[in-house]
């Protein structure tokens, strides 16, 4: 987690100042201690109240892969709201790229 602490601290400050989507999109992980954790093992690492906060912010039909990505960003040090925002920005960019925008 130390490898992300500087980037995440900068991101949190940028969000406080009204950050643009590009800052969220530019934050990347690569291989870390959380990237290989799957399913129930991943969910067990998330506090119950955080899982509830995340679940309350998602549509019921959101796929588990998306939820797992939100959990991983939380474990990397982003607050739940920032984790959700990061994943939503990434998903939006992916859709736009696939449409050729």
Residue, then its C-alpha position, 0 to 999 in steps of 0.5 A: x500500500x505504501x507504493x500508492x500512498x503519495x498518489x492517493x494523497x495527491x488525489x485526495x487533495x485534488x478532489x478537495x479542490x474540485x478535481x477533474x475526471x482525468x486525475x481519477x483515470x490516471x491513477x493506476x495500480x498494476x500488480x499489488x497485494x490486492x489485485x489477485x484477491x477474489x470473491x469472498x476472500x476480498x469481501x472479507x477484507x472490507x469492513x461491514x459498514x464500508x460494504x454497506x456504504x458501497x452497496x447503497x451507492x450502486x444499482x442492484x444490478x451492478x456486476x460483481x467484477x465492478x464491486x470487486x474493483x471498488x473494494x480493491x481501490x478502497x483497500x489501496x487507500x481511497x475512501x469509499x466515495x472516491x473508490x466508487x467515483x474512480x471505478x465509475x470514471x474508468x467504466x465511462x472511459x472504457x465505454x467511450x473508447x469502445x464507441x470510438x470517441 
